[in-house]
Amino acid sequence: MTAEIKRVRVGVIQVVTIAICAALVGVTAIMSSFVVFVPGIAFFYIPLMIEPLFGSWFGLWGIIGCYLGAIIYQPFYGLSPMFGFIAGISDAFLAVTALIGFRVFKADPALKSKKDWAVAFTFGSVPALVIGSVLYNLLLLPVGWFTFEWAVGPGWWLTFIGNAVANFPWYLLLSRALSGFIKRSAMYVEGWL
C-alpha cells in the first residue's frame, strides 16, 4: 500500500486569504479591546464569531490567518507581539476545531441540514468555546499573566462568557448567510489545504 503525497501549492490566493483573515482578526480584536473588563479578557471578543468561519471556509490558510491576527492586536491590549505567539494558539483553536468538524463529518458551512448545524454548533461554538477558554487561560500561565487558581476558576468563566457572548449565535448566523457566497470564491478550500 502506498500513500499518495499531494503537493501543496502556495500562491497569491493563499497569501491573500491569510492576509485578509489576519487583518480581520486583528481589527476585530482591537475593537474588542474597548470592552475589556478584566485585564486580558474582553467581554465581547469579536474574532470568535469569525475564526470558526475561517477554518471551515479556508482550511489551513484561515487557521494561519487567525494565528497571525492574534500577534497583530497584542499591543492594543498593552501586551507585546511576543505574547501573541502564545495567545495566538487559542485564537487559532476555534478555526482548527471548525475545520476538523466540517471536514471529518463532511458538513456544509452553509448549514443546510441538521447535521451541518450540529457540527457547526459542536465544533465552532459553545462546546469548543469551553475547551478554548480553558486553553487560553492555561496558555497564559507560563508568562505569569494568570495564576493557576485564577485560570481554572474565575478566569475560565469570565473568558467563556466573553467568548460565548460574541460567538453564539452570531457565528452560526454568519455561516448560514455568507457561506454560499464564499464557496463560490477562489479562496474557498474544499479540503484541508
Order of alpha helices (4+ residues) and beta strands (2+ residues): alpha-beta-beta-alpha-alpha-alpha-alpha-alpha-alpha-alpha-alpha
